[in-house]
Amino acid sequence: DMMPLNGDRAEPAEAGSKERIMRSQSAKEIQAAIERFSATDEPVLLTGESGTGRRLIAKQIHLQGNQARGPYIEIDVRDFNADELSKKLFGVRHDFFPFSQVKQTGIVEQFCRGTVVIRHFEQMVPAVQDKIANAVHTLFFTREGGEREIAFEARLIFISDLSLEKIREQHLLTRGLEQILTVKSFHVAPLRFHKRDIPHLVDYYLHRFSREYGKNIRAVAPETLGILMNYDWPGNLTELSTVLQRA
């Protein structure tokens, strides 16, 4: 995912290009969502196609929120089977060997007061979804095989390629997690649905890559812009930025 955001730290020379990108309606909507979500510690769901900037939006929510000084991590549900994922997130009961305790501590405990981003979360089995929902509601969790309650202090951001409607239609959410995520969700529209923003995006990337490569390219020919406007960009912003970078 690649998305220029107003909250990115930029050098003074890039201030003009940051102003250009914020003229686009989609960028304004995204920034408004970031500000809304970063004002709370509640879980957030970001949906949309690959390349629309969801991961950078998640990072920006972290940087503008109460967890800004805390750790940040992304995990992909597809990298684990059901049993591994539960242990990865919540850890397992410590045994009598102190040197093994770090490995047995789960991510939500290691990244307390930080942010945990869970990609393709809809592929989690119901048992893991229910454990997450219970932790969010009670603010406590237990390690696998353990009984001691541990404070749940990690901020969760969920990312999916599917819209919330599609996730519901396919019955991929448990009731508990659905109730939590319905309140705080944002769908990042694909580039083909806001083509009016393409000139602003092209302008932004031209200035960015011209500065990066020591060039002085300030515009594209009208016929070139027409070609860019008429293309549907299945790879969204990542594809657009790559095309302009290569050109």
Backbone torsions as a table, in degrees:
resi	resn	phi	psi	omega
1	ASP	NA	136.2	-178.5
2	MET	-140.1	114.0	-176.5
3	MET	-144.8	122.8	175.7
4	PRO	-74.1	127.6	-176.5
5	LEU	-123.7	150.4	-178.7
6	ASN	-62.6	-27.5	-176.8
7	GLY	-81.7	-6.6	179.1
8	ASP	-60.4	144.4	174.4
9	ARG	-75.8	120.7	-176.1
10	ALA	-126.1	148.9	174.3
11	GLU	-74.3	156.4	-177.8
12	PRO	-53.1	-35.8	-177.7
13	ALA	-63.5	-19.6	-177.5
14	GLU	-98.3	2.6	-175.8
15	ALA	-57.7	-40.5	-179.5
16	GLY	-61.6	-41.5	-179.2
17	SER	-70.1	-31.6	176.3
18	LYS	-65.4	-38.9	177.9
19	GLU	-65.6	-36.3	-180.0
20	ARG	-63.4	-44.6	-176.2
21	ILE	-68.0	-30.5	-178.4
22	MET	-75.9	-4.9	173.5
23	ARG	-72.4	-22.8	-177.6
24	SER	-72.7	140.6	-177.6
25	GLN	-64.7	-38.8	-178.9
26	SER	-63.1	-40.1	179.1
27	ALA	-64.9	-37.0	178.2
28	LYS	-65.3	-41.2	179.3
29	GLU	-65.6	-40.5	179.4
30	ILE	-65.0	-44.7	-179.8
31	GLN	-62.8	-37.9	177.8
32	ALA	-63.9	-40.1	178.3
33	ALA	-65.4	-41.9	178.9
34	ILE	-60.1	-45.4	-179.6
35	GLU	-64.9	-38.4	179.8
36	ARG	-67.1	-44.4	-177.0
37	PHE	-74.8	-35.4	-177.5
38	SER	-71.7	-13.6	179.7
39	ALA	-78.2	-9.9	178.8
40	THR	-128.2	171.2	177.0
41	ASP	-106.4	9.8	-175.7
42	GLU	-74.5	155.5	177.0
43	PRO	-61.0	150.2	-178.1
44	VAL	-130.4	144.6	174.9
45	LEU	-115.0	124.9	175.4
46	LEU	-113.9	121.4	179.7
47	THR	-118.6	162.2	179.3
48	GLY	144.9	169.8	-178.9
49	GLU	-72.9	160.4	175.6
50	SER	-61.3	138.8	177.5
51	GLY	92.8	0.6	-177.5
52	THR	-88.5	-5.3	175.4
53	GLY	100.8	17.5	-175.4
54	ARG	-63.7	-39.4	-177.6
55	ARG	-68.6	-36.0	177.0
56	LEU	-71.9	-32.4	175.2
57	ILE	-64.0	-43.9	178.2
58	ALA	-59.4	-44.0	-179.8
59	LYS	-64.5	-37.4	-179.9
60	GLN	-69.2	-36.7	174.8
61	ILE	-59.5	-42.1	177.7
62	HIS	-62.0	-46.9	-175.0
63	LEU	-69.4	-26.7	-179.0
64	GLN	-98.0	-0.7	-176.8
65	GLY	-102.2	-172.1	-179.2
66	ASN	-68.1	-16.8	-177.9
67	GLN	-92.0	7.5	-173.1
68	ALA	-52.2	-35.3	-178.7
69	ARG	-88.5	-3.7	-178.7
70	GLY	-93.2	176.8	-178.4
71	PRO	-74.6	162.2	-177.0
72	TYR	-139.1	135.1	179.9
73	ILE	-148.2	148.2	172.8
74	GLU	-117.5	137.4	173.1
75	ILE	-130.2	152.0	179.0
76	ASP	-112.6	120.9	-177.6
77	VAL	-56.5	-31.3	-176.8
78	ARG	-66.0	-14.6	-179.0
79	ASP	-82.3	-4.9	-174.5
80	PHE	-135.0	148.8	168.6
81	ASN	-82.3	175.3	-172.6
82	ALA	-57.7	-46.4	-177.3
83	ASP	-68.1	-41.4	179.9
84	GLU	-63.7	-39.9	-177.5
85	LEU	-64.2	-43.5	179.8
86	SER	-61.7	-43.5	178.8
87	LYS	-68.4	-36.7	178.8
88	LYS	-62.4	-42.3	-177.6
89	LEU	-76.7	-46.7	-170.3
90	PHE	-107.2	-10.0	-180.0
91	GLY	78.4	179.9	178.6
92	VAL	-128.4	161.8	-178.7
93	ARG	-58.4	132.6	179.8
94	HIS	-67.1	141.3	175.6
95	ASP	-95.2	-159.8	-174.7
96	PHE	-90.7	7.3	-177.8
97	PHE	-107.0	103.7	-174.9
98	PRO	-54.4	-36.0	-175.9
99	PHE	-66.0	-16.0	-177.7
100	SER	-95.0	-1.6	-173.0
101	GLN	-67.2	-34.0	-179.0
102	VAL	-61.9	-44.8	-179.6
103	LYS	-65.6	-26.4	-176.0
104	GLN	-89.8	-5.6	178.1
105	THR	-86.3	129.7	-176.9
106	GLY	-78.3	168.7	-177.7
107	ILE	-61.7	-42.4	-176.8
108	VAL	-65.3	-22.7	176.8
109	GLU	-86.5	-41.6	178.3
110	GLN	-63.7	-35.2	-175.8
111	PHE	-105.2	33.0	176.0
112	CYS	-62.1	143.5	-175.1
113	ARG	62.9	19.7	174.8
114	GLY	-128.3	-161.6	-176.4
115	THR	-123.9	133.0	175.7
116	VAL	-115.7	118.4	179.0
117	VAL	-100.7	126.3	-177.6
118	ILE	-114.3	109.7	-178.7
119	ARG	-89.4	146.4	-177.9
120	HIS	55.4	42.5	-174.7
121	PHE	-63.2	-25.0	-177.1
122	GLU	-65.8	-10.9	178.5
123	GLN	-89.9	2.5	175.4
124	MET	-70.7	142.1	177.7
125	VAL	-69.7	155.7	-178.1
126	PRO	-54.1	-37.5	-177.5
127	ALA	-61.8	-40.2	179.2
128	VAL	-71.1	-40.8	177.0
129	GLN	-58.9	-43.7	-179.1
130	ASP	-65.5	-37.1	179.6
131	LYS	-66.9	-38.4	176.9
132	ILE	-65.4	-46.2	-179.6
133	ALA	-60.1	-41.6	179.2
134	ASN	-64.7	-40.1	179.2
135	ALA	-64.6	-39.8	179.3
136	VAL	-65.2	-41.6	-177.6
137	HIS	-70.9	-44.1	-173.5
138	THR	-92.9	-18.1	-175.7
139	LEU	66.9	22.3	174.8
140	PHE	-138.9	157.0	174.1
141	PHE	-149.3	166.4	175.1
142	THR	-123.4	149.3	175.4
143	ARG	-70.8	159.5	176.8
144	GLU	-60.3	125.9	179.9
145	GLY	81.2	0.2	-178.9
146	GLY	-109.5	170.5	-179.8
147	GLU	-123.2	-19.4	-176.8
148	ARG	-70.5	130.8	178.7
149	GLU	-79.7	135.7	-179.1
150	ILE	-120.9	138.3	-179.1
151	ALA	-62.8	133.0	178.5
152	PHE	-95.8	107.4	-173.0
153	GLU	-126.4	14.8	-179.9
154	ALA	-93.7	142.3	173.4
155	ARG	-84.3	131.1	-179.3
156	LEU	-108.6	133.5	172.4
157	ILE	-126.7	122.2	-178.5
158	PHE	-101.8	139.3	179.5
159	ILE	-126.9	135.8	178.9
160	SER	-142.3	147.0	173.4
161	ASP	-75.7	-18.3	-178.3
162	LEU	-94.5	148.0	174.7
163	SER	-72.0	161.5	178.5
164	LEU	-61.0	-35.5	178.4
165	GLU	-63.1	-44.4	178.8
166	LYS	-64.6	-40.0	179.4
167	ILE	-62.0	-40.3	177.9
168	ARG	-67.5	-45.1	-178.6
169	GLU	-58.4	-37.0	-177.7
170	GLN	-89.7	5.3	176.9
171	HIS	55.1	48.0	-177.5
172	LEU	-97.3	-2.3	-178.5
173	LEU	-117.1	138.8	170.2
174	THR	-76.9	158.0	-176.5
175	ARG	-59.1	-41.7	-177.2
176	GLY	-62.3	-46.0	-178.8
177	LEU	-72.8	-33.3	178.1
178	GLU	-62.6	-42.2	179.7
179	GLN	-62.4	-33.6	-179.7
180	ILE	-73.2	-45.6	-172.3
181	LEU	-81.5	-22.4	179.2
182	THR	-61.8	-33.2	-176.9
183	VAL	-70.3	-40.4	-175.1
184	LYS	-122.8	84.3	178.7
185	SER	-138.3	151.8	-179.9
186	PHE	-145.7	127.8	178.7
187	HIS	-99.7	122.8	179.1
188	VAL	-88.8	114.1	-174.7
189	ALA	-69.0	141.6	175.8
190	PRO	-66.6	156.0	-174.6
191	LEU	-59.2	-33.7	-177.9
192	ARG	-65.4	-15.9	179.5
193	PHE	-92.2	-7.0	176.0
194	HIS	-139.9	58.2	-177.3
195	LYS	-64.4	-21.1	178.7
196	ARG	-63.1	-18.2	178.8
197	ASP	-84.3	-11.7	-175.4
198	ILE	-57.3	-45.6	178.3
199	PRO	-56.9	-39.0	178.4
200	HIS	-66.9	-41.2	179.4
201	LEU	-65.8	-43.0	177.7
202	VAL	-59.7	-44.5	179.0
203	ASP	-59.0	-44.4	179.8
204	TYR	-61.4	-50.3	-176.3
205	TYR	-68.0	-33.8	176.6
206	LEU	-60.4	-47.9	179.5
207	HIS	-65.6	-39.6	-178.9
208	ARG	-64.0	-50.7	-176.3
209	PHE	-76.4	-28.8	175.3
210	SER	-62.5	-42.2	178.9
211	ARG	-68.6	-40.4	-177.9
212	GLU	-64.7	-37.6	-176.0
213	TYR	-102.7	8.0	178.1
214	GLY	68.7	32.5	179.1
215	LYS	-101.5	176.3	178.0
216	ASN	-133.1	47.7	-178.5
217	ILE	-94.1	116.5	-173.2
218	ARG	-110.5	-11.3	-177.9
219	ALA	-159.1	163.8	172.2
220	VAL	-110.2	156.1	178.9
221	ALA	-63.7	149.0	-179.4
222	PRO	-54.3	-40.3	-179.9
223	GLU	-67.2	-32.9	176.8
224	THR	-67.8	-43.7	178.0
225	LEU	-61.6	-35.8	177.3
226	GLY	-62.1	-40.9	177.6
227	ILE	-63.5	-43.3	-179.8
228	LEU	-64.3	-37.3	-179.1
229	MET	-70.3	-31.1	-175.6
230	ASN	-87.0	-5.5	-179.9
231	TYR	-91.5	145.0	-175.5
232	ASP	-84.8	-11.5	176.3
233	TRP	50.9	68.2	177.9
234	PRO	-61.7	-24.2	176.9
235	GLY	-90.8	3.1	175.8
236	ASN	56.8	-141.5	-173.3
237	LEU	-64.6	-33.2	178.2
238	THR	-61.5	-42.8	179.5
239	GLU	-68.4	-43.9	-179.8
240	LEU	-60.8	-45.8	-179.0
241	SER	-65.5	-37.4	-179.8
242	THR	-67.0	-41.6	178.8
243	VAL	-61.6	-46.9	-178.8
244	LEU	-68.7	-36.5	177.2
245	GLN	-63.2	-45.4	-179.8
246	ARG	-66.7	-39.3	-179.9
247	ALA	-65.4	NA	NA
